[in-house]
Amino acid sequence: MTDTEQQINQWFAAHMEHTAQAASTTAPAIESAVGAFVHTLLCDGKIITCANGNANILAQYFCTALLNRFEHDRPALPAINLGADATTYSAICRDNRFNDTFSRQVRAIGKADDLLFIIVDDGHKANLIQAIQAAHDREMRVVVLSAKEKSDITSLLHPEDHEIALDNLSATAATPLLLVIINALCGLIDSTLFGG
């Protein structure tokens, strides 16, 4: 076996170990979060997502799966990714308000029956914290999907909020698991709302 093949095998072995650990610890939190998403959608609310950096790809994937379809055709579900509007995002940053990039948008479009879904892969950023505070000001529920446990974000959550946290993984190790969890969320939302 070459050194490169050994590195590849180590990568897959680490991924399988992280996957097994996540499978054994996150199921109850995923189930609770699905209940919050479904409640929001049944109350004619929308899901607002935000994430920084590479996690924004996951936020957009989630919104696309709701707005279009996941595995089967069904009615569109309302979801907005605040990080998808590069013009608005850059305008807020230009005015030296990076910490307001998401909270300003949440205050503008969020309402009491909506839900804020935050994805965190590489630490805990001030703009995400302010988005949670803005969501609470608008009486919105919050769901956090995080690569880290027991963070400064966790301390902001209210009893009606939900957190799905991995076991303090690096962003690189966490990303594939976050995607698996998002797929589980999308599949369970669909099956709860539409059967099958």
C-alpha positions, 0 to 999 in steps of 0.5 A, spaced: 500 500 500 502 506 498 503 512 502 497 516 498 493 509 499 494 509 506 492 516 507 486 515 503 484 509 508 485 513 514 480 519 511 475 514 510 476 510 517 476 517 520 469 519 517 466 512 518 468 513 526 465 520 526 459 518 522 458 512 527 458 517 533 454 522 530 448 516 528 448 514 536 448 521 539 444 526 534 437 522 533 433 525 538 435 532 537 434 531 529 427 528 531 426 534 535 428 539 530 424 536 525 418 537 529 420 545 530 420 545 522 414 542 521 410 546 526 413 552 523 410 550 516 404 548 518 403 555 521 404 558 515 411 560 517 417 560 513 424 557 514 430 563 514 437 560 514 444 563 515 451 560 515 458 563 514 463 561 509 463 554 506 457 552 511 453 557 507 453 551 501 449 547 506 444 552 508 443 553 500 442 546 499 437 545 505 433 551 502 433 548 495 431 542 497 425 545 501 423 550 495 424 545 489 424 538 492 428 533 496 427 526 493 419 526 491 415 532 487 411 535 492 408 543 493 414 548 494 416 549 502 418 556 504 425 557 505 430 563 504 437 563 505 440 570 507 447 568 505 444 567 498 443 575 496 450 577 495 448 584 494 445 585 500 450 581 504 456 586 501 452 592 502 451 591 509 458 589 510 460 595 506 457 599 511 462 596 516 456 592 519 459 585 518 456 583 525 449 585 522 449 581 516 444 576 518 440 580 524 438 586 519 435 581 514 432 577 520 429 583 523 426 586 516 423 579 514 422 575 520 415 574 524 413 570 530 411 564 526 418 563 522 424 559 524 431 561 524 436 555 522 443 556 523 448 552 520 455 553 524 461 549 521 467 552 524 466 556 530 461 561 533 461 568 529 458 574 532 453 575 526 450 568 527 449 570 535 446 577 533 441 573 528 439 569 534 438 575 538 434 578 532 430 572 531 428 572 539 426 579 538 421 577 533 419 571 537 421 566 532 424 559 534 431 557 532 434 551 530 442 550 530 446 545 527 453 545 529 460 542 529 461 544 536 458 542 542 456 547 548 458 553 545 457 561 546 451 560 541 448 554 545 447 559 551 443 563 547 438 558 546 431 558 549 427 552 551 423 552 545 429 552 541 433 546 538 440 544 537 443 538 533 451 538 535 456 534 533 462 532 538 467 538 537 469 536 530 473 540 525 469 544 519 473 539 514 470 533 518 464 535 520 461 538 513 459 531 510 456 529 517 452 536 517 450 534 510 447 527 512 443 531 517 440 536 513 438 530 508 435 527 514 431 533 516 429 534 509 427 527 508 423 527 515 420 534 514 417 531 507 415 524 510 411 528 516 408 533 511 406 529 505 407 521 507 411 516 504 
